């Protein structure tokens, strides 16, 4: 298997601290932005990149409190919308006029909101298993919403703003393997940008503990349909067959209906289902890459860079 080499790794300044960027491929090629999901990093795309052409210019961003990027200021109750600011700073720094947007999970939400605020900049969307994330765009019960997020956070403020737990390398690997159903090699990739050495075989995880419960945007479905359907570029959704919990039928239906409504907004909207779990792009990258290559190679008029 070929390995796509890193071409550059650097930081940019934001008002709250540094944002880490990393690039692969051909710096002069068509630009592709890679945006990971919650409690992950740009490293999650490495196996996938090893199955994609090196002709593109790929840039991954570590969202705040993930990987090598600084977290948002201590004390703030995070929402999922906060992370959009980092995407905007990254695109502004890169000076890209038009680019392909590839994202996993929560990163897909950031792309939809970015496209509303900056119409025309995204040439194509490629969303990797976005449905579990789309579930969280709306929570019907406001008591549940404030209890789950705000009451929980401010009642346990110290817990969510203190990072004092340490791990051995083995313990950290096993923790990630259990939590995400990964093998050791895959867990190594996940941790490659998220382990901070604090002593001999002693590490902290760089993930901001507030990432356990960033508050969702809690608006009615019609609001999202109207918002996201405007200027929607050609879109590919790759769904994992085993990522939705059948016990959460009501929330699953919300996510499925959002996709159904968006599909009506553009002539070039494709949904493909592949066998696997939420991290299928990491566990079976060849399968996901095949879907992506087919989509990238389609001629779609206005989608060309």
N, C-alpha and C positions, 0 to 999 in steps of 0.2 A: 504493500500500500504506500502510495506517495504521501509525503508529509509537506504541507504548505508551510514554508518558513515565515516567521515573523519578520516584517520589514522595518518596523519602528515601534517604539513604545515611549509614551511621553505623557505629560500632565498639562492641563490648562487651568487657569484660575477662574473661580466663581466666587460670588460674595460670601459663601459659607465655607470655602476651602478649595481643595484641588479635585479635579475630575481626571480620572485615568483613562487614556485612550491607547489602543493597540491596533496595528494594521498588518494586513497580509496581502499577498498577491502583487499585482502590477500597479504601482503608484500612479501611472498614467492611464489606467483603464477606467471603464465606466464605474462610478461610485456606488457602493453598497454599504448602508449603515446597518450594523448588527446591534440589537437591543435585547438584553436578556430579561428574564423574569425575576420574581421576588426571591430573595435569598439565593442568588446565583452570581455570575459574573460573565464577562466576555469570553472566558475560557470555555463556557458551555458549547460554543460553536466550533471548537477546534476539530472534533471528529467529522462534523459536517463539511467544514472547509476542505478537509483532506479528500473529499469526494466531489468538489466543485472545481471549475476551471480557474486557473491562476491569472486569467486575462483581466479579471475584474479587480478594482481597488476596494478591498474590504476594510472597514474600520469598525472596531467594536468599542463600546463605551461601557465602563463600569458605572452603574448608577450610584448616587450618593448612599454611603453606608454599605456598599457592596464592593467586593474585590479590593482594589487598591485605591478606591476613591474615598475622600473624607466624608463623614456623615453630615447630615444637617445639624444645626446647633442643638445642644442638649436642652431638653425641656419641651420642645415643640411636639405636639401630638401630630403624628404624620398622617397624611392622607395619601391615597394612591396617586392623586393628581400632582402632588409635590414634585414627583420625579420627572415630569415633563420639562421642568426648567433645565435639567441637565442635558436633555436631548437638544433643546434649543441652543444652549451654549456650545454644545459639540458641533452642531450644524453651522452655526455662525462662525466658529473658529475654522472649520474646514472650508468655508466659502463655497459650498456646493450649491449650485442653482437648481439642480434636479438629481434625484438619486433613487435607487431601489431601497426599500425599507424592509428588512428581515427581522422578525421579532418572535420571541417565545413568551407565552403566558402573559404576565402583567405588562411586558414590553409592547404587546399588541394594543392595549388600551392607550399607551402613550402615543403610538402612531396615529390612532384614530383622532385623538384630540389635536395632535400636531397638524394633521391634514386640514382640520377645520380652521385653525388659526393661521396656517401658512398654505393656503390652497395653491396647487400647481407645482409644489416643490417635490412631491413624492410621485415618481413615475409608475411604480408598482408596489403593491403590498404583498409580502409573503408572511403569513401568520402561522406559526407552529403551535398547534394545539391551544387555541385561544379560548375555547369554550369554558374551561374551569375559571378563567379570569373574567370572562363576560358575565358569568353568574353573579359576580360581586359588584356589578354596576348598579344593581338595585336590590334593596331589602325592603319588603313591604311594611314590616312592623317597625314603627319608629321607636317603640320601647325597646325592642330587641336591638335595633341599630345603636342607640345611645348606650345601652347597657353593655353590648358586646365590645364597643370601641372606647368611648369616652369615659364611662364609669369605670370600666376595667383598667384603663390606662392611668387615670388620675388617682384611683384608689391604690394602685401599685406602682406609683411614680418612681420610687427608688429602684425597684426591680428592673424596670424597663430602661433606666438610664445609667445602669452600672454594668460594666463588662469585666467581671472579675473571675470568671470560670476559666480554668486552664485544662489542657488536654495533652496527653502524649500523642505522637503521630498516629499510632495504632488506634487509640481510642477515638480520635477525630475521624479517621477513615471508617471505622465501624459504625460510628454515629450517622455519618452521611449514607453509608450503605443501607442501614436499617431504615432511615427516614425516607429514602427515595428509591429503594429497590434496585440499587446499582451494584455492579461488581467492583472489585478493588481498583482496577485500572480506570474505570469511569469515575469512581470517587476521587482518585488522585487528580483527575482533570478538574473536577469541581473545586477541590481544595487548593489547586495550584495558585490561585490568586486570592485565596481567602484565609490562609494560615499565616499568623504573625508569630515569629519566634520570640520568646521571652526568656529562654534559658535552654539548657541542654535537654533535648527531647521534651520541651515544654512549650506549648503554643496557646495562643488565643485565636478565636475565630473573629475575623474582621467584620462580620455582619453586625449591623446595628440591631440591637435587641428589639427596638421598636418595630422592626420589620415583621414581627410575629402578628401584628394586628394593625396595619395601616388602614385607616377608615376608607370605605368605599364612597364613590359618588352616588348619592341616594336620590335619583330623579326618576320620574315616570318613564315607561317604555317609549311613549310617543316622542318624548324629548330627545332620546338617543336616536331614534329612527330619523327624525328630522335633521338632527345635528350631523350625524355621521354620513348620511346619504348624499350630502352636498359635495360635489366635486370629487367623488370617490374614484380613485384610479383603478386600473385593472388589479384584481385581487385574487390571490390563491390562499385558501385555508386548508391546511393539512391537519386533520383531526386524528387523534389517537383513539383506537377502538376501546381501550380499557381505562380511560382517564376519568370518566364521569361516574359518580356514585349513584347507582339506581335508586338509592334511598332518598335522594334529594331531587325527586321528580319535578317539583315546582320550580326550583332554581334551574334545573337543567332545561326546562321548557323556556324559561326567560332567555337563556343564552341561545338556544336553538332558534327561537323566534326572531331574535336580533339578527342573526345570520340570514334567516329567510327574508327579512325585510330589506337588508342591505343588498341581497342578491338581486333585488328588483331595481337597484339604482344604477347599475352599469351593465353593459352588454358583455363585459369580460370579467365574470366572477365565477370562480371555480372552487369546488369543495371536494377534496379527496380524503378518504379515510384509510389509514394504514394500521396494521396490527401492532399494538404496543401500548405502553403506558404514557404518562404525561411527559416523560423525558425521552420519547422515542427518537428525537433528533440526535440524542446522545448515545442511546442504546442500539439503534439500528440506522446509522447515518446514511448508509448506501440506499436504503429504501426511500428515505426522505429526500435525498439528493436527486434521485431519479424524477420525483415529482417536480422539484424545483427547476431542474434543467428543462423539462418539457414546457413549463410555464415561461421561463426566461426566453426560450427559443421561439415562442409564438410571436407572430407579427400582429401588433395591436394598434397600429397607427399612432395615436397621441401618446402611447406609452413609451415610445422610443426615446432614448436619452440624447 
